[in-house]
Amino acid sequence: MIGTFPRIPSGCAISGMMSKKGRRMNGEAVIKSIALMHDRSNGLGGGFAAYGIYPDFKNHYAFHILYSSKQNRIDTETYLKDKFIVDRCEPIPTRNVDNITDPPIIWRYFLLVDGKSLYDNAGQPVDERDYVVEAVMYINNCLDGAFVISSGKNMGAFKGVGYPEDIGRFFCLEDYEAYIWTSHGRFPTNTPGWWGGAHPFCLLDWSVVHNGEISSYGINKRYLEMFNYRCELQTDTEVVAYFVDLLHRKQGIPLELTCKILAAPFWQEIDRMEPEQRAVYTAIRQVYGSALLNGPFSFIIANSRAMIGLNDRIKLRPMTVGIKDDMVYMASEESAIREICPDLDEVWTAEAGEPVIAELEEGVEV
């Protein structure tokens, strides 16, 4: 099926919007934005990540899971009930959309971790988020026909095979309200078009949408496996979600420096730096060489308090940023921003390898 489409290396579309004041907006605007870039995708993948959509369950881990069969669901629910307190489980609401065919079984679960579970076999305490990550990895890798597509608190991913505007209607996104929305229209060039391989890729409250290709996927994947992250979703972008979790959450590296690890400066640029800065970036290249992402890319990375735009060091993929009052917009094309906000206060093209980080204002609770 994929072979019937011409290879367009610059394909894929990304778009994101965020209120720095934490104001929640329904999914209409982000659907309109990504739909404007319809011709950048080919119907083999679309998806959205939304933050703030479950205020009544904001302290729960919201697992969105795709199943191939009813038995896969039964087996996975047995595992979930053993690992978590399951306060609510239900199908994710969808509607019939002509262009969305043969969807999997799609459910969501609102989970709490029993504090008694947070000890290993030696009686040592385990970080709650590591416990959740371990469960996600087990489901995705050990339970047949089950794939966790998001696992964060007060957020969720909605994705599948189809054009993004059709996926948005399929999941009834006009009924959800979020203070951060990100979206993706996919044009896969060397990986399969399937429901679990659509973007965004998520872990805990991280989500990643990506335009481009990661040619370093092999070494990136092997490096992450040393830290018990398993890549099984058949799409290179999966490594980015795991890298930001490893580097920022687990190792405590600031967001900006995490981005500089993923899109590290060239050696000739490092050689021209002042001695103190040169020492820092030399260490980054030496210690985190296997976390460096090669290839053309532009990402929108989000978590519960930030939205980040990042290009590769040669800027082989586009990224435009716009601001209006407390709203921050990022997209592959300026037109996709102006489609939903014609009168911007500022607009610019993101620089190669330099992250654009938008964060919630201090004191904003979500």
Sequence and secondary structure as in RCSB ss.txt:
>XXXX:A:sequence
MIGTFPRIPSGCAISGMMSKKGRRMNGEAVIKSIALMHDRSNGLGGGFAAYGIYPDFKNHYAFHILYSSKQNRID
TETYLKDKFIVDRCEPIPTRNVDNITDPPIIWRYFLLVDGKSLYDNAGQPVDERDYVVEAVMYINNCLDGAFVIS
SGKNMGAFKGVGYPEDIGRFFCLEDYEAYIWTSHGRFPTNTPGWWGGAHPFCLLDWSVVHNGEISSYGINKRYLE
MFNYRCELQTDTEVVAYFVDLLHRKQGIPLELTCKILAAPFWQEIDRMEPEQRAVYTAIRQVYGSALLNGPFSFI
IANSRAMIGLNDRIKLRPMTVGIKDDMVYMASEESAIREICPDLDEVWTAEAGEPVIAELEEGVEV
>XXXX:A:secstr
 GGGS   TT  EEEEEEETT   EETHHHHHHHHTTGGG  SS EEEEEES  GGGTTSEEEEEEESSHHHHHH
HHHHHHHHSEEEEEEE      TT  S  EEEEEEEE  GGG B TTS B  HHHHHHHHHHHHHHHSTTEEEEE
  BTEEEEEESS HHHHHHHTTGGG EESEEEEEE   SSS   GGGSS EEETTEEEEEEE  TTHHHHHHHHH
TTT    SS TTHHHHHHHIIIIIIT   HHHHHHHHT   HHHHHTS HHHHHHHHHHHHHSGGG   SSEEEE
EEETTEEEEEE TT  S  EEEEETTEEEEESSHHHHHTT SS SEEEE  TT  EEEE  TT   
